[in-house]
Protein backbone atom coordinates (compact mmCIF):
# COMPACT_ATOMS: atom_id res chain seq x y z
CA UNK A 1 0.00 0.00 0.00
CA UNK A 2 2.71 2.55 0.84
CA UNK A 3 4.24 2.02 -2.62
CA UNK A 4 0.90 2.55 -4.36
CA UNK A 5 0.23 5.66 -2.29
CA UNK A 6 3.68 7.00 -3.13
CA UNK A 7 3.14 6.42 -6.86
CA UNK A 8 -0.24 8.11 -6.71
CA UNK A 9 1.24 11.15 -5.01
CA UNK A 10 4.00 11.26 -7.59
CA UNK A 11 1.47 11.31 -10.42
CA UNK A 12 -0.52 14.05 -8.71
CA UNK A 13 2.64 16.13 -8.37
CA UNK A 14 3.45 15.59 -12.05
CA UNK A 15 -0.08 16.60 -13.11
CA UNK A 16 0.02 19.71 -10.91
CA UNK A 17 3.42 20.65 -12.36
CA UNK A 18 2.12 20.25 -15.93
CA UNK A 19 -0.92 22.40 -15.14
CA UNK A 20 1.27 25.11 -13.60
CA UNK A 21 3.59 25.12 -16.61
CA UNK A 22 0.60 25.33 -18.96
CA UNK A 23 -0.89 28.25 -17.02
CA UNK A 24 2.44 30.08 -16.98
CA UNK A 25 2.80 29.55 -20.74
CA UNK A 26 -0.70 30.88 -21.39
CA UNK A 27 -0.13 33.95 -19.22
CA UNK A 28 3.23 34.59 -20.88
CA UNK A 29 1.59 34.32 -24.30
CA UNK A 30 -1.09 36.82 -23.33
CA UNK A 31 1.42 39.24 -21.87
CA UNK A 32 4.05 39.06 -24.59
CA UNK A 33 2.25 37.98 -27.77
CA UNK A 34 1.28 41.56 -28.57
CA UNK A 35 3.65 44.43 -27.94
CA UNK A 36 4.78 47.53 -29.84
CA UNK A 37 7.76 45.73 -31.31
CA UNK A 38 5.59 42.91 -32.65
CA UNK A 39 3.26 45.39 -34.35
CA UNK A 40 6.18 47.14 -36.02
CA UNK A 41 7.83 43.91 -37.15
CA UNK A 42 4.61 42.46 -38.57
CA UNK A 43 3.61 45.70 -40.29
CA UNK A 44 6.99 46.40 -41.86
CA UNK A 45 7.39 42.77 -42.96
CA UNK A 46 3.95 42.83 -44.59
CA UNK A 47 4.69 46.11 -46.38
CA UNK A 48 7.96 44.73 -47.69
CA UNK A 49 5.96 41.80 -49.09
CA UNK A 50 3.51 44.19 -50.76
CA UNK A 51 0.65 43.66 -48.32
CA UNK A 52 -1.08 46.96 -47.56
CA UNK A 53 -4.01 45.36 -45.69
CA UNK A 54 -1.89 45.19 -42.56
CA UNK A 55 -2.43 48.94 -42.13
CA UNK A 56 -6.11 48.39 -41.40
CA UNK A 57 -5.18 46.05 -38.57
CA UNK A 58 -2.47 48.13 -36.94
CA UNK A 59 -3.50 51.75 -37.55
CA UNK A 60 -5.46 53.62 -34.91
CA UNK A 61 -9.03 54.12 -36.10
CA UNK A 62 -9.53 57.65 -34.80
CA UNK A 63 -7.60 60.59 -36.20
CA UNK A 64 -5.98 58.83 -39.15
CA UNK A 65 -6.58 58.30 -42.83
CA UNK A 66 -4.04 55.51 -43.49
CA UNK A 67 -1.81 57.92 -45.40
CA UNK A 68 0.51 55.30 -46.86
CA UNK A 69 -2.37 53.35 -48.32
CA UNK A 70 -4.12 56.50 -49.55
CA UNK A 71 -1.05 57.92 -51.25
CA UNK A 72 0.22 54.71 -52.79
CA UNK A 73 -2.83 52.54 -53.25
CA UNK A 74 -5.55 55.11 -53.94
CA UNK A 75 -4.10 58.57 -54.44
CA UNK A 76 -2.25 57.50 -57.57
CA UNK A 77 -5.32 56.16 -59.37
CA UNK A 78 -8.75 57.47 -60.26
CA UNK A 79 -12.14 55.88 -59.63
CA UNK A 80 -11.93 53.56 -62.65
CA UNK A 81 -9.18 51.49 -61.00
CA UNK A 82 -8.67 49.27 -64.04
CA UNK A 83 -7.07 45.84 -63.81
CA UNK A 84 -3.95 47.11 -65.60
CA UNK A 85 -3.54 50.00 -63.17
CA UNK A 86 -4.20 47.73 -60.19
CA UNK A 87 -1.30 45.54 -61.28
CA UNK A 88 0.94 48.56 -61.85
CA UNK A 89 -0.12 49.87 -58.45
CA UNK A 90 0.91 46.64 -56.74
CA UNK A 91 4.23 46.55 -58.59
CA UNK A 92 4.94 50.13 -57.57
CA UNK A 93 4.14 49.42 -53.92
CA UNK A 94 6.44 46.38 -54.04
CA UNK A 95 9.19 48.57 -55.46
CA UNK A 96 8.66 51.29 -52.84
CA UNK A 97 9.32 48.89 -49.97
CA UNK A 98 11.77 46.48 -51.62
CA UNK A 99 14.75 47.96 -49.72
CA UNK A 100 12.95 48.47 -46.40
CA UNK A 101 14.98 47.42 -43.37
CA UNK A 102 14.60 48.32 -39.71
CA UNK A 103 16.16 47.84 -36.29
CA UNK A 104 14.33 48.56 -33.05
CA UNK A 105 16.67 50.09 -30.50
CA UNK A 106 14.42 51.22 -27.65
CA UNK A 107 10.83 51.06 -26.42
CA UNK A 108 9.38 53.36 -23.77
CA UNK A 109 5.95 52.42 -22.44
CA UNK A 110 3.65 54.56 -20.36
CA UNK A 111 0.39 52.74 -19.73
CA UNK A 112 -1.42 52.37 -23.04
CA UNK A 113 1.00 54.55 -24.97
CA UNK A 114 4.51 53.83 -26.18
CA UNK A 115 7.33 55.47 -28.10
CA UNK A 116 9.52 53.09 -30.09
CA UNK A 117 12.87 54.24 -31.44
CA UNK A 118 13.64 52.55 -34.75
CA UNK A 119 16.43 52.84 -37.31
CA UNK A 120 14.59 52.73 -40.66
CA UNK A 121 16.35 52.19 -43.98
CA UNK A 122 14.61 52.52 -47.32
CA UNK A 123 15.00 53.99 -50.77
CA UNK A 124 15.70 57.72 -50.84
CA UNK A 125 12.78 59.21 -52.76
CA UNK A 126 13.80 62.87 -52.51
CA UNK A 127 15.47 63.02 -55.94
CA UNK A 128 13.20 60.62 -57.78
CA UNK A 129 10.17 62.84 -57.22
CA UNK A 130 11.96 65.73 -58.97
CA UNK A 131 12.84 63.41 -61.85
CA UNK A 132 9.22 62.35 -62.19
CA UNK A 133 8.11 65.98 -62.04
CA UNK A 134 10.55 67.02 -64.78
CA UNK A 135 9.52 64.11 -67.02
CA UNK A 136 5.84 64.87 -66.57
CA UNK A 137 6.37 68.56 -67.37
CA UNK A 138 8.17 67.58 -70.58
CA UNK A 139 5.40 65.19 -71.58
CA UNK A 140 2.64 67.69 -70.78
CA UNK A 141 4.20 70.34 -73.01
CA UNK A 142 4.93 67.75 -75.67
CA UNK A 143 1.25 66.86 -75.71
CA UNK A 144 0.39 70.38 -76.87
CA UNK A 145 2.09 69.55 -80.17
CA UNK A 146 1.29 65.86 -80.50
CA UNK A 147 -2.21 65.92 -79.04
CA UNK A 148 -1.37 62.80 -77.02
CA UNK A 149 -2.01 63.55 -73.37
CA UNK A 150 -0.63 61.46 -70.52
CA UNK A 151 -3.09 58.88 -69.32
CA UNK A 152 -3.43 57.52 -65.82
CA UNK A 153 -1.60 54.39 -66.89
CA UNK A 154 1.22 56.50 -68.40
CA UNK A 155 1.61 58.32 -65.10
CA UNK A 156 1.65 55.10 -63.09
CA UNK A 157 4.15 53.51 -65.47
CA UNK A 158 6.45 56.53 -65.30
CA UNK A 159 6.42 56.56 -61.51
CA UNK A 160 7.06 52.82 -61.30
CA UNK A 161 10.00 53.03 -63.70
CA UNK A 162 11.58 55.91 -61.79
CA UNK A 163 11.07 54.20 -58.43
CA UNK A 164 12.57 50.97 -59.81
CA UNK A 165 15.67 52.93 -60.81
CA UNK A 166 16.32 54.20 -57.29
CA UNK A 167 19.39 52.50 -55.81
CA UNK A 168 20.33 55.02 -53.12
CA UNK A 169 19.03 54.33 -49.63
CA UNK A 170 18.85 56.46 -46.53
CA UNK A 171 18.75 55.48 -42.85
CA UNK A 172 16.97 57.62 -40.29
CA UNK A 173 16.41 57.16 -36.57
CA UNK A 174 12.71 57.69 -35.93
CA UNK A 175 10.42 57.73 -32.90
CA UNK A 176 7.14 55.95 -33.61
CA UNK A 177 4.21 56.83 -31.36
CA UNK A 178 1.89 53.94 -30.58
CA UNK A 179 -1.34 53.42 -28.65
CA UNK A 180 -2.82 50.23 -27.22
CA UNK A 181 -6.40 49.84 -28.47
CA UNK A 182 -8.54 46.79 -27.61
CA UNK A 183 -5.43 44.95 -26.47
CA UNK A 184 -3.51 45.61 -29.69
CA UNK A 185 -0.64 48.07 -30.12
CA UNK A 186 -1.32 50.36 -33.08
CA UNK A 187 0.32 53.29 -34.86
CA UNK A 188 -1.23 56.55 -33.68
CA UNK A 189 -0.13 58.78 -36.57
CA UNK A 190 -0.17 57.36 -40.09
CA UNK A 191 0.97 60.66 -41.63
CA UNK A 192 4.20 60.56 -39.64
CA UNK A 193 4.63 56.84 -40.29
CA UNK A 194 4.29 57.36 -44.04
CA UNK A 195 7.02 59.99 -44.05
CA UNK A 196 9.29 57.71 -42.00
CA UNK A 197 8.84 54.72 -44.31
CA UNK A 198 9.00 56.67 -47.59
CA UNK A 199 11.59 59.40 -46.98
CA UNK A 200 11.05 62.26 -49.41
CA UNK A 201 8.15 60.59 -51.24
CA UNK A 202 5.12 62.30 -49.76
CA UNK A 203 6.73 65.72 -49.46
CA UNK A 204 7.96 65.39 -53.04
CA UNK A 205 4.53 64.31 -54.22
CA UNK A 206 2.95 67.30 -52.53
CA UNK A 207 5.53 69.62 -54.09
CA UNK A 208 4.74 68.14 -57.52
CA UNK A 209 1.04 68.77 -57.04
CA UNK A 210 1.64 72.35 -55.94
CA UNK A 211 3.99 73.03 -58.84
CA UNK A 212 1.52 71.72 -61.40
CA UNK A 213 -1.48 73.50 -60.00
CA UNK A 214 0.12 76.83 -59.03
CA UNK A 215 3.04 77.36 -61.40
CA UNK A 216 1.56 75.90 -64.57
CA UNK A 217 -2.17 76.07 -63.98
CA UNK A 218 -2.50 72.40 -64.91
CA UNK A 219 -4.43 71.23 -61.90
CA UNK A 220 -7.21 69.53 -63.85
CA UNK A 221 -4.85 67.80 -66.30
CA UNK A 222 -2.61 66.70 -63.43
CA UNK A 223 -5.47 65.20 -61.50
CA UNK A 224 -6.87 63.57 -64.65
CA UNK A 225 -3.55 61.80 -65.05
CA UNK A 226 -4.18 60.09 -61.74
CA UNK A 227 -2.46 62.25 -59.13
C-alpha positions in Angstrom: 0.0 0.0 0.0 2.7 2.5 0.8 4.2 2.0 -2.6 0.9 2.5 -4.4 0.2 5.7 -2.3 3.7 7.0 -3.1 3.1 6.4 -6.9 -0.2 8.1 -6.7 1.2 11.2 -5.0 4.0 11.3 -7.6 1.5 11.3 -10.4 -0.5 14.1 -8.7 2.6 16.1 -8.4 3.4 15.6 -12.0 -0.1 16.6 -13.1 0.0 19.7 -10.9 3.4 20.7 -12.4 2.1 20.2 -15.9 -0.9 22.4 -15.1 1.3 25.1 -13.6 3.6 25.1 -16.6 0.6 25.3 -19.0 -0.9 28.3 -17.0 2.4 30.1 -17.0 2.8 29.5 -20.7 -0.7 30.9 -21.4 -0.1 34.0 -19.2 3.2 34.6 -20.9 1.6 34.3 -24.3 -1.1 36.8 -23.3 1.4 39.2 -21.9 4.0 39.1 -24.6 2.3 38.0 -27.8 1.3 41.6 -28.6 3.6 44.4 -27.9 4.8 47.5 -29.8 7.8 45.7 -31.3 5.6 42.9 -32.6 3.3 45.4 -34.3 6.2 47.1 -36.0 7.8 43.9 -37.1 4.6 42.5 -38.6 3.6 45.7 -40.3 7.0 46.4 -41.9 7.4 42.8 -43.0 4.0 42.8 -44.6 4.7 46.1 -46.4 8.0 44.7 -47.7 6.0 41.8 -49.1 3.5 44.2 -50.8 0.7 43.7 -48.3 -1.1 47.0 -47.6 -4.0 45.4 -45.7 -1.9 45.2 -42.6 -2.4 48.9 -42.1 -6.1 48.4 -41.4 -5.2 46.1 -38.6 -2.5 48.1 -36.9 -3.5 51.7 -37.6 -5.5 53.6 -34.9 -9.0 54.1 -36.1 -9.5 57.7 -34.8 -7.6 60.6 -36.2 -6.0 58.8 -39.1 -6.6 58.3 -42.8 -4.0 55.5 -43.5 -1.8 57.9 -45.4 0.5 55.3 -46.9 -2.4 53.3 -48.3 -4.1 56.5 -49.5 -1.1 57.9 -51.2 0.2 54.7 -52.8 -2.8 52.5 -53.2 -5.6 55.1 -53.9 -4.1 58.6 -54.4 -2.3 57.5 -57.6 -5.3 56.2 -59.4 -8.8 57.5 -60.3 -12.1 55.9 -59.6 -11.9 53.6 -62.6 -9.2 51.5 -61.0 -8.7 49.3 -64.0 -7.1 45.8 -63.8 -4.0 47.1 -65.6 -3.5 50.0 -63.2 -4.2 47.7 -60.2 -1.3 45.5 -61.3 0.9 48.6 -61.8 -0.1 49.9 -58.5 0.9 46.6 -56.7 4.2 46.5 -58.6 4.9 50.1 -57.6 4.1 49.4 -53.9 6.4 46.4 -54.0 9.2 48.6 -55.5 8.7 51.3 -52.8 9.3 48.9 -50.0 11.8 46.5 -51.6 14.8 48.0 -49.7 12.9 48.5 -46.4 15.0 47.4 -43.4 14.6 48.3 -39.7 16.2 47.8 -36.3 14.3 48.6 -33.0 16.7 50.1 -30.5 14.4 51.2 -27.6 10.8 51.1 -26.4 9.4 53.4 -23.8 5.9 52.4 -22.4 3.6 54.6 -20.4 0.4 52.7 -19.7 -1.4 52.4 -23.0 1.0 54.5 -25.0 4.5 53.8 -26.2 7.3 55.5 -28.1 9.5 53.1 -30.1 12.9 54.2 -31.4 13.6 52.6 -34.8 16.4 52.8 -37.3 14.6 52.7 -40.7 16.4 52.2 -44.0 14.6 52.5 -47.3 15.0 54.0 -50.8 15.7 57.7 -50.8 12.8 59.2 -52.8 13.8 62.9 -52.5 15.5 63.0 -55.9 13.2 60.6 -57.8 10.2 62.8 -57.2 12.0 65.7 -59.0 12.8 63.4 -61.9 9.2 62.4 -62.2 8.1 66.0 -62.0 10.5 67.0 -64.8 9.5 64.1 -67.0 5.8 64.9 -66.6 6.4 68.6 -67.4 8.2 67.6 -70.6 5.4 65.2 -71.6 2.6 67.7 -70.8 4.2 70.3 -73.0 4.9 67.8 -75.7 1.3 66.9 -75.7 0.4 70.4 -76.9 2.1 69.6 -80.2 1.3 65.9 -80.5 -2.2 65.9 -79.0 -1.4 62.8 -77.0 -2.0 63.5 -73.4 -0.6 61.5 -70.5 -3.1 58.9 -69.3 -3.4 57.5 -65.8 -1.6 54.4 -66.9 1.2 56.5 -68.4 1.6 58.3 -65.1 1.7 55.1 -63.1 4.2 53.5 -65.5 6.4 56.5 -65.3 6.4 56.6 -61.5 7.1 52.8 -61.3 10.0 53.0 -63.7 11.6 55.9 -61.8 11.1 54.2 -58.4 12.6 51.0 -59.8 15.7 52.9 -60.8 16.3 54.2 -57.3 19.4 52.5 -55.8 20.3 55.0 -53.1 19.0 54.3 -49.6 18.9 56.5 -46.5 18.7 55.5 -42.9 17.0 57.6 -40.3 16.4 57.2 -36.6 12.7 57.7 -35.9 10.4 57.7 -32.9 7.1 55.9 -33.6 4.2 56.8 -31.4 1.9 53.9 -30.6 -1.3 53.4 -28.6 -2.8 50.2 -27.2 -6.4 49.8 -28.5 -8.5 46.8 -27.6 -5.4 45.0 -26.5 -3.5 45.6 -29.7 -0.6 48.1 -30.1 -1.3 50.4 -33.1 0.3 53.3 -34.9 -1.2 56.5 -33.7 -0.1 58.8 -36.6 -0.2 57.4 -40.1 1.0 60.7 -41.6 4.2 60.6 -39.6 4.6 56.8 -40.3 4.3 57.4 -44.0 7.0 60.0 -44.0 9.3 57.7 -42.0 8.8 54.7 -44.3 9.0 56.7 -47.6 11.6 59.4 -47.0 11.1 62.3 -49.4 8.2 60.6 -51.2 5.1 62.3 -49.8 6.7 65.7 -49.5 8.0 65.4 -53.0 4.5 64.3 -54.2 2.9 67.3 -52.5 5.5 69.6 -54.1 4.7 68.1 -57.5 1.0 68.8 -57.0 1.6 72.4 -55.9 4.0 73.0 -58.8 1.5 71.7 -61.4 -1.5 73.5 -60.0 0.1 76.8 -59.0 3.0 77.4 -61.4 1.6 75.9 -64.6 -2.2 76.1 -64.0 -2.5 72.4 -64.9 -4.4 71.2 -61.9 -7.2 69.5 -63.9 -4.8 67.8 -66.3 -2.6 66.7 -63.4 -5.5 65.2 -61.5 -6.9 63.6 -64.6 -3.5 61.8 -65.1 -4.2 60.1 -61.7 -2.5 62.2 -59.1 
